Amino acid sequence: MAKPLTDGERRKQISVRGLAGLGDVAEVRKSFNRHLHFTLVKDRNVATRRDYYLALAHTVRDHLVGRWIRTQQRYYERDPKLGLDLEELEEIEEDAGLGNGGLGRLAACFLDSMATLGLAAYGYGIRYEFGIFNQKIVNGWQVEEADDWLRYGNPWEKARPEYMLPVHFYGRVEHSPEGVRWLDTQVVLAMPYDTPVPGYKNDTVNTMRLWSAKAPNDFKLHDFNVGGYIEAVLDRNLAENISRVLYPNDNFFEGKELRLKQEYFVVAATLQDIIRRFKSSKFGCRDPVRTSFETFPDKVAIQLNDTHPALAIPELMRILVDVEKVDWDKAWEITKKTCAYTNHTVLPEALERWPVSMFEKLLPRHLDIIYAINQRHLDHVAALFPGDVDCLRRMSVIEEGDCKRINMAHLCVIGSHAVNGVARIHSEIVRQSVFKDFYELEPEKFQNKTNGITPRRWLLLCNPGLAETIAERIGEGFLTDLSQLKKLLPLVGDEALIRDVAQVKQENKVKFSAFLEKQYGVKVNPSSMFDVHVKRIHEYKRQLLNCLHVVTLYNRIKKDPTQAFVPRTVMIGGKAAPGYHMAKKIIKLVTSIGDIVNHDPIVGDRLKVIFLENYRVSLAEKVIPAADLSQQISTAGTEASGTGNMKFMLNGALTIGTMDGANVEMAEEAGAENLFIFGLRVEDVEALDRKGYNAHEYYNRLPELRQAVDQINGGFFSPREPDCFKDVVNMLLNHDRFKVFADYEAYVACQARVDQLYRNPKEWTKKVIRNIACSGKFSSDRTITEYARDIWGAEPPALQTPPPSLPTD
């Protein structure tokens, strides 16, 4: 019998198939050797692993370029001969940490799906020199280090200086009979860098275009009172700081001027780029030929991914009215038909509300335009609801008060033809709460588009063993039509499938255990339940509820060490925003609990607590395939959707979760009995808010909760700093917006059900197979098909892009 392939060998085989798809293997080898030759510097003859990585990346990029160019025209692991370990080379590649988590990762899945579906699409963003910080844990605390992800270059990107564009800031507005002019501005140049986005096995290669800020050559040089030539050149940094660093806040608005500059920078450059392409008749042509904007919404759809690019609305109005001389009403009709807005959060502290004074200084013309948009909007509302001043106040883009502010979400709703939430329950909250007045005004505008993930990255790439096990039963069609996973349902009780799925999971756990030992020097028991909670650290995501359960388990083991316990390895990971004090304390609490639990000889192998340092995409690709239990325990009504929940489901973990975000639809698809659902529902949370949440009631009534809280408060887990967690406990008892104690009892009871099922591996694995079989809805291909059909008015093309070796028609 043939020896089964290891996970590494499977990945290499996939890579070989991918390389083979690039063309003749001899050609690939020749190209690789040529790149390797030019990668080595004159005084060095020995190639490093990085040299091999760069040579291979450039080889793949070369082969993508032909398909890339062909795709744009239509719009307008290991190769044995190389003798390299592709898996090792993959480890050298830096994460492009250009977002804070869910939002950026969702966009990456969407780009993959748009290319795979053959949609003519561009992804635009900022090419941050420093992405999300690298997280180090020092003495149990998070310490941030700069993420210098470009220090060795980025072989996948291509600078496009020929498409560099000016972006204006500051200045003054002049009104004249000829129109409005924005004068005396400071100019920053936007340099585009293009990255190919290949579709899966279809020869389509779309473009992600990221903008980098550059100072113009005459920057400040005309103004020698700044201190002379040298100082003027050094001051170029001020302009180029715009794309220097990603703001690391997630679900929290921080109204800094540099952040507003970043938001306008990406919008202004992108809209110029879109309009240039709209005006050009042929691919690659920069000479404008279209002059009428009548057909602009038929050719262009702009999806605003949260409010961060909201300035696209006033900027498109500025270009149409001031530059292209389109009359206001026509320009507004074009803008609304072109733009659509996706809301990603209901937390009030996350909503962008910029001070009017900042706009007056930085973007004076846009402030004028926003005032004009708001005035027309309020006139319309006043005509419908005469005398209702409170309604006008609630629906205004401008919030009055000590500091007048611009509500960017209101601007997005008014200036878009479609508004959507990202899971059914979230979209309902958007309609009934966040934008209730707007929904009552224009109900047809509001939609739901439940998020999804790409099965190419989040199954085939990260879990080739499971992908192969599935493909052996139902073929490979599920990789581009994830609903085909339903074909596994009749096989839920199949002994061979149960054995193979369990075996793949165990192999992934052994592999991840080895990784943990090698990277962090942590030994874990691969036969224990891998209980995983990875996401940004935030009070609403309730890592504290997980901590209380861990302490409860610890106390139970200590109380009766002879009892039979299901061994657990609890892994918690995620970054805290650097200025978020409570989130940083939560990390310290997790590491402190780990220090006590992991070194208690009575506990032994039965309970381990690991904080996964520097959680990021490349770590997610390792831990998700190894997880048994996925923790999705936010307070009902706070998590818009979540996508990690979908990744765990697809990779064979069972979910313990609240009825929040996409968990609701996961339970609907797989059957609630196949998830571990617990806790307050949205209506229960609302009822508790009306009644008044009193954490002391639960503390006084539940002895195990009281014991855990007292231990944390009294310094049991921080003997050298007994008061370390007093502010955490004070928050939980006296001002916990997210009602941790209210769900504690149900959560602990639900975790006991998890233990009970885990004792029966066959029944556990049957539930796993059922979850995988029912996860097809959560493909980003389905999500993007819905956006294209319901919002963009675009159909995926019937014809595939021909490979570059074939002549075009």
N, C-alpha and C positions, 0 to 999 in steps of 0.2 A: 504494500500500500504506500502511496506517495506520502512523503513527510509533509505535514501541514505547514503552510507559510507562516512566518512570524509577522507581527504587525508591521515591522520595519520593511520586510520584504514585500508585503502587500503595497505599502506606500510607494516603494521603489518601482514596483510593477506598474502602478498607476502613472508614475512619473515617466516611465519608459514609454507607455502608451501615448502619453501627452507629447513627449519628444518625437515619437514616431509620427505623430500627426503634423509635426512641423515640416516634414519633408524627408528626403533621403538621409538615412543615418550617417552615411559617409560625408554628406554635406554638413550635417550638424557637427560632426567631429572636426571637419576642416575649419568651420566657423569658430568653434570653441578654441581650437589651437591658435587660430589667428588672434582672437581676443586675448588669450592667455599670454601670447608673445608680446602684445602691446601693453598689457597690464603690468608686466614686469619692468622695473626701472633698470637703467643701464648697468648699475653696479650690483645687481642682485639677480642671481640665476635660479635660486630656489623659490618655488611658488609656495605661498601660505594658503591656508584654507580660505581666507578672504579673497585672495587672488582667484582661486577656483570659483568662488561664489560669484564674483564680479564678471568673470569670463562667461560663466554659464548664464547669468542674468542678461548680459548683453547679447548672447547668442539667441536666447528666447525672444528678446526684444526685437532683434533684427528680423526674426521670422514673423513676428506679429505686425511689423510695419507695413508689409504688403497688404495684409488683410485690413489693417487700420485705414490705410489710404483708400482702399477699395470701398470700405464701409462709408467713409465720409463722402466719397464721390456719389454713392447711391443716394445719399440724403440730400445733397446740394453740392526605485527611483534612481534610477541610475541606468544609464546606458552602459551595458557591460564593456563596450569598446572604450568608454571613457575611464573606467576603473575608479569612479568616485562614489562616495556615499552621499546621495542627495539629501538624506535626512539631516546629516551633519551640516551640510551647506545651508539648508533651510534655517538652521538655528542662528546662523550669522546675520541673516536679514533682520533689520530693525523693524519694530512695529511703527507704522505711520500713525502716531498717536495724535491725530488731528481733531479729536472731539473729546467730550467728557465722558462718554459712555454710550447709553442707549441711542441718543439722537444721531451721532456720527456713525455708529455701527449700523443703524437702520438704513441710513443713506447709502452705505457701502453695499448692503444687501439689495437695495433698490437698484443701484447701478448694475449689479450683476444680473438681476432679473430683466432689466430693460434691454441689456445687450443680448441676453439669452432669448428673449422674446422678439428680438430684431427691431425694437423701437428706436427711432432716431432721437437720441437723448444725450444731453450734456449734464454733467454734474459740476457745479461751480462752488468754490470755497477759497479759503486763504491758505497759502503755503507757509504755515508757521515755522519759523526757524527752530523754535522750542515748543514741542507739543505738551501734552499732559505730563506733569512731573513724574519722575521715577520715585517710587516710595521705598524708603528704607525704614526698617524697624530697629530703633536703638533704645535699649533699656525698656522695651515695651511700648515706646512712643513712636508715632509716625514722624519721620524727618523727610523733607522734600529735597530732591536733587534735580537739577535742570536736565531735561531730556534733549540732549544734543544729537538728535536722530540723523542729522545730515552730515555729521562730522566726516564720514567716509564717502560722502556723495550718495546719490540715489540713482542707481542704474536704470530705473524704470521711467524716469521723467525726461522730457525733452524741453529745454528752454525755447521759447518762441519770441525772441526780441522784435521780430518784424510785426508782431501784433501788440506791442506795448502801447498803453493808453494813458492819457492824463486824467487825474482825479483832482477835483478842486475842493478847497476848504476855506473857511473864514470869508473875508471880503464884505462887500456891501451890495445892496440891491438898488438899481436905478430904474424908475418907471419913465417911459417916454411914449410919444404917440406911435412910435414904431414897435413898441412892445416892452418887455421887461428884460433887463440885463443884469447878470450877476458879475460884478467887477472886483478888481483888486484882490483876487483870490491867491492863496498859496497852492502851488501845484505839486502833487506827488505822482510819480509814474507807477503804473501797475504792469508788472512784467508777468506774462503767463507762462506757466510750466504745464505741459500736457503729459498725462499718464494714460496709456491704453487700458481700456476695460473690455477684455474679451468675453464674448458670449460662449456658452458651453456647446462645443462641437457644431458651430454653425457659421464660422468664418466672419461673423460680425465683430468688429472692434470699435466700441464707442470711446468717447473722450471724457476724462475728468480734467478740468482746467482749473488750476490753483494759481492765485495771484500773489505775487511777491512785491512789496513796496520798494521803490528805488527813488532816490532824490534826483531831480533833473540836474544836468551838469552846471547850470547857472544858479543852483540853489543858494540863495543868500549872498552870492558873490557880487551882486550889484550894490549890496548894502554894507559898505566897508566900515560903518561905524560899529559893527558887531565885534570888531577887534582885529580885523585883517583877514587875509587870505587863508591862513592856516586854520583859524577858528571857524571860518565859514565852511571849509571843507569838513572839519570835525563835526560841525552842526548837521551835516547830512544825516547823521545817525537819528536825529529827531524825526525826520521824515520816514526813515527806514524802520523805525521802531514799530510802525503800524503792523507789520507782519512778523514782529520778533517773537511774540509769545502768546500762547492760548490762555485765556482766562479760565482758571480751573474750577469755577463754580458750577455745580449741577443743581438745577431746581432752586436757584437763588439769584436774584437780580442785584447787581452791584453797579450803581450808576456812575461809572468812571468815564471821563472824556475820551481816553484812549480806546475804550471799548466801543463807544459811539463812532469814533473814527474808523475802527475796524469794520463796523457794520455798514457804514456808508461806502467805504473803500471797495468792499466786495460787490456791493450792489451797483455802484456807478460804473466800475470796470465791466461787470457782466452785462449790464444793459447796453452799453456802447457796443460790446461784442455781438450781442444778439441782433441789434439793429443793423450793424454792418453786414451781418450774414443775411438778414432779411432783405436788405437792399441789393445785395449782389445776386446776379443771375446764375452764376456758375460756381461750382466748388473751386475754392482757391483764388477766386477773383475778388479783388478789393475795390474795383471801380463800381460805384453805386449805379444801379439802373432803375430800381423801384423807387418811386417818389410818393405814391399814395399809401397811406397807412390803413386804408379801409379793410384790407385783407389781413392785417397784422394778427388779429386773434385766430384767424383760420390757420395761420402758419406757425404761430408761437403760443406755447402754454408755459407759464411760469408758476411753479409750485413753491410756495413760501413754507419752508420747513421750520415751523414755529415762528415767533415774531422777530427773530434776529435779522432776517432780511426784509422787514416791513417797509423800510425806506424805498424799496422798489416801487411802491405805489406813488409817493410824491415825486420820486426821481423820473419815473416814466411820464408822469404828468408834466414835469418841468421840460423834458426833452420834446414832448409833443407840442406843448403850448409855446414855450420860449424859443426853441431851436427850429422845430419843423413847422411852426405857425399854424397848427391845427386849432380850431376854435375849442373853447373849454368843454362844452357839452359833448362834442364828438370825442375829444381826448379822454374824457371821463368814461364814456361808453367803451372805448377801446381798452382802457386800463382795466376796467372791471371784467370785461370778457376775457382778458389775457391772464389775470392773476387769480390764484386760488390759495386758500390758507389752511394749513394743518395745525390744529392746536395739540400740544403735547403735554400740557400740565394744567391742573386746576388749583395748585397751591398758590395762594395769594402772594406769598413772598417771592415767587418765581416770575410773576408777570412784570414785563418791562414798562416802566413809567418814567420817562426821561424828563428832567427839569426843562421848562421852556427857556430859561436863561442860558442853558447850554446850547440849545438850538440857535438862539439869537446870535450867539457868538460864532458857532462852528458852521451852521447851515442856515443862514438867514433866509435864503429863497425858499427852502423847503418848509420853514416855519410859516411863511406867507401862504404857501400852497396848502399846508395842513389846516390853517385857519379857514381858508376858503372852502376846502372840502367839508370841514366841520360845520360851517355856517349853512351851507346848502343842505347838509344832512339834518341839522336841527330844525331848519325851516320846514322840511318835509315831515319830521316827527311832530312839530307844533301844529301843522295843518291837520294831521290825523288825530292828535290828542290835545285839542285846544285847552289851554289853562293848566295843563299837567306839568308844572315846573319841576317836580321831583323826577318825572320820567325824562325830561330834558337833561337834568343833571346826571342821572344814571347812564344815559346813552351818549353823552358827550365824549368826544376824543380828548378834550381839554378838561382836566380836573382842577377845579379852583381850590384855593387854600393858601396857607402861608407860602408854600412853594408850588406855583402852578406847574402841572405836569402833563405830559402827553401820554395817553394810554394807547400803547402800540397795538394791543389786541383789538381794541375798538377800531383803530385805523384799518387793521387787516380785514375785519369783518365787513366794514363799510366798503372797502375798496376791492373786494373779491366777489366773483360770481358763485363760488362754492366754498363752504367751510366744513371741515370734517374733524371728528375725533378719531382715535386710533384703536378703539375697542368698543364693542356695543354699549357696555355699561358707561364707559367714559363719554361717548357721544350723547348718551341720554343725559348725563350730568351737564354737559356743555349746553344742551338745549333747555333743560329745566332749571339750571342754576346760573352757571357762569355767564351765558349770553341769552338769558331768558327773554329780555325785552327785544333783543334783535331777532330771536327765533319767532316771537309772536308777530313781529313786523314782516319778516320774510321767511316763513317756514320752509319753503322749497329750496332755500339756499343751503340748508344743513343736511349733512350726510354722515355716514359711518364708513370708515375704511380700516378694518381690523389689520393690525400690523402682521408682518410675516418675516421669515428668515430664509436665506438661500440654502437649499439642501446640498448645493455643490460644496460650499465651505463647511457647513455645519452638520454634514454627515459624510459625504464622500471623502473629503480632504482630511477631516479631523478624526474620523472613525471608519477607516477602510475595512476593518474586520466586520463590522456590523453591516456596512453597505454591501459587502460581498455575500454575507449570509442572506440578506434580503434578496439580492439579485439572483442568487441560486434558486430561490423559490418563485419569484414573480418577474424575472427579467430586469433590464436596466431602465425601462421606461419611466419609473418613478422619479428618476433624477431630473426630468423635465416636466413631469406631471405627477406631483406628489400625492394627488388623490388616489393614484394606483396602489398606495400602501393599503387601502381597504381590502385588496386581494389577500392580505395576510389574515383577515378575520376568520375565515374557515379553518385556518391552521393554528389557531390559538392553543388548541389542545394537542398539537402534533409533538410527539415525544422528541423527535430528532431536532425540530426547531427550538423547542424549549432548552434542550441540551446545548445547542450551538449558540443561542443568544446568551445563556448563562456563562458559557465558556468565553465568549468574546468579552463580556463584562469583566470576568475575572482576570483575563489577560490585560485589559486596560487598567485595572486596579493594581495589578502587580507592577506594570510599567510605571504608573504614576507614583507608586510607593518608592520605586527605585529612584525616580526623579527627585522626590522630596528628600530622600536620604543624601543623594549626591549634591543637590543645590543648597539644602538648608541643614543637613546633618540631622534630620528628624527621622526617627524610625517609627513606622506605623504598621499595624497588623492588616495585611491585605484581605484577610477573611472577615474583618469587622465591617459593619455597615458604614459606608462612606456617606455621611450626612453633610451636605454642602450648601452653604449660604454665601453666594458671591454676587456682589453688586456694590454701587456706591454706598458709603456709610452715611446714613441719614436717619433722623428720628422716625420719619414716617415709614421707612422700610423695616423698622423694628428689630434690628439686630439685638436690642436689649431683651426682647421677648425670648429669643434664642438663648441668650446668656442665662436668663432665669431658669429655663428648662435644663440647661447643662448643670447649673448649681443644684437644682432639685435632684437630678440623676446622681450627682456626686454624693449628696446627702443620703440618698436611699442606699447607695452602695456602702457607705460608711456605717449606716445604721444597722444593716443586716448583710455583712459580706458573704454569708453562706448562700444567699438567695441566687437563683439563676438569672443573670442579666444578659441581654443581647449586647455583645461588644459593639461599641460605636467609636468611629473617628469623626469628630465634628470639625469641619473646616469652614472657617469664616474668612472672607477676603474682600477687599475693596478699598478705594482711596477716599479720604476725607478732604474736603476743600480746606486749603491751608488756614483760612480764617474762621473755620467752623469749630469753635471750642468744644461743643458737646460731642460732635462726631469724633474728634481726636481723643476725647475721654473714653468714648465707647471702644475705640481700638485698644487703648491702654487697659480697659477692663477685660477685654477678651484675652489679651496676652497675660494679664495677671491671673485670671482664672486658670489659664493653661499652665502657668508656672506652678500653681498649687496642685492641680489635678494630675498633671503629667508626672509629678515627682512623688506622688503618694503611693507607697508600696502596697497598701491595702487595695487600692483601685487597680493597680497593675495594668493589664492590657484591655480591661473592660471599657475604659473611657479615656479618650485622648482629645485634646483641644488644640487645634493648629490654626494660627493666623497665617493665611497665604499672602506673603509679601508681594507687593507690586502687581496686583491683579490687572491684567490687560488681555488683549485679544489672544496673543500667542499662549498665555497661560490658560485662558478659557478653553482653547482647543485641546489642551491636555487634561484638564480636570473634568470637563463636562462629560466626555465619554466614560470616565471612571466613576461617576457619581451613582449612588443607589437612591438617595433621597434628595429631592430638590426643594429648598425652602423658599416659598413665595408668600410671605406672611405680613404684608403691608396692611394697614388699617383699611377696611372696606371704604372705597370712594376716594382713595388718595393716589394710587398708582394708575396712570393713564392706561397703560397696556402691559408693559414689560415685554421683553423678547427673550431674555435668558430663560424664562419659564418654558418657552417653545423649544429652545435648544435642548434643554434637559429632557423634555418629553420625547423628542425625536431620537435622542441618544440612549433611551432605555433607563431613565431614572423615573421613579414615581414622585408625585408632587404632594407635599403638605402645604396647604395654602388656604387663604381666605377667599371669599367671593369678591375678588377685586380684579380690575383690569381684564386681561385676556384669560385669566384663570377661569372666569365664568364660562367662556366659550370652550375652553379645554374640557371642563367638566361636562358640558353639553355634548361635545363630540364623542368623548370616551365613556360617558356615563359617570355621574357623580360618585358612584360606588367604586370606581376604579381610580379615584384620587382620594387623598385624605383631606377633606374639606372641613373647616372648623370656624367657629367664631362669629362675631357680629356681622350682619349684612348691612348694606348701606342704610336701609330704613331703621335698623336697630341703632346705628350710630347717630342718626338724626334724632331719634326718640331720646337717646341718652343725652344728647346736647340740649334738647328742650327741658329735660328733667334736671340736668346738671350732673356732670360726671364727678363722682367722689371716690378717688383712689383709696382713701382710708377705709371705706366699706369693705373692699376686697382684701386689703392688708389685714384688717381685724378678723375677717371671717375665715381666711384660708391659712392654716398653720404652716404649710410648706412654703407658701409665698412669703409669709412673714419671716420665716427662718432665713430664706435666701436673701431677702432685702436687708435684714439685720446684719448678716455676714458681710455683705457688700459695704454697708454703711459703717460697720464697726472696724473695718480694716483687716478682716480675716484673709482677704485675698491681696491685701497690700500692707503686710505687717510693718514694713519700713516707713510707710506713709499712711498711717491709720485713717487720716482724713481725706485721702486721695479721691474717694468716690462719693463724698457727702453731697456734692452739688448734683450728681447724677440721681441719687436717691431723692433729694429734695425736689428735683424736677418731676420724677415719677410719682411722687406723693402729692405734689401741690400744683403743678402746672404742666401736666402731660396732655398735649393736644391730641395725641395718637392712641390714648386709652390702652396702654400695654396691659395693665392689671385686669381690665375688663375681659380680655381674651385669654388670660393665663390658664384658668381652670380648664377651658375647652381645649386649649392647645396641648396641655400636659396629658389630658385624657386621649386626645387624638394621637399623640406620640406613642402612647401605650398600644394603640391599635397598630401603629407602624411596626413596633417590636413584635407583636403577635404574628403579623403576616410574615415578617422577615424570618421567623422561626420555621416557616414552611417554604423552602426555596422554590419548589415547583409552582405553588399557587402565586408566589411573588412574581415569578418570571412570566406566568400566564397574564398577569395584570400588566406587566411591562410590554409584552407583545401586543396586547389590546391597545395600550396607549400609543405605541409606535404606529399601529395600523390606523389609528384615528387622528393622527397628527397632520394629515394631508392638507387640511384647511389652512395651516399656518405656514405655507410656502409664500415667500415674497412674490413669486410668479403670479399667484392668485391675487395678491394685494395690488400689484402693478397693473394686471389686466383690468381690475375694477377702476383704478384711477384713470387708465387710458379710456375706458368705455364711458364712465360716468362723469368725469371732470375734464379731461383733456380733449375729448372728441377725436382720439387717435386710435386707429386699429393697427395691431401688429401686421407687418407686410406679409402677403401670401408667399412671395418669393424670397428665398434665402439669398444672402450676399454670396456671389460666386467667389471661389478661391482665387487668389491673385494670379495663379498659373493659367486661368482661363481668360479668354478675351471678353471684354464687355460688349454689350449689344451696340 
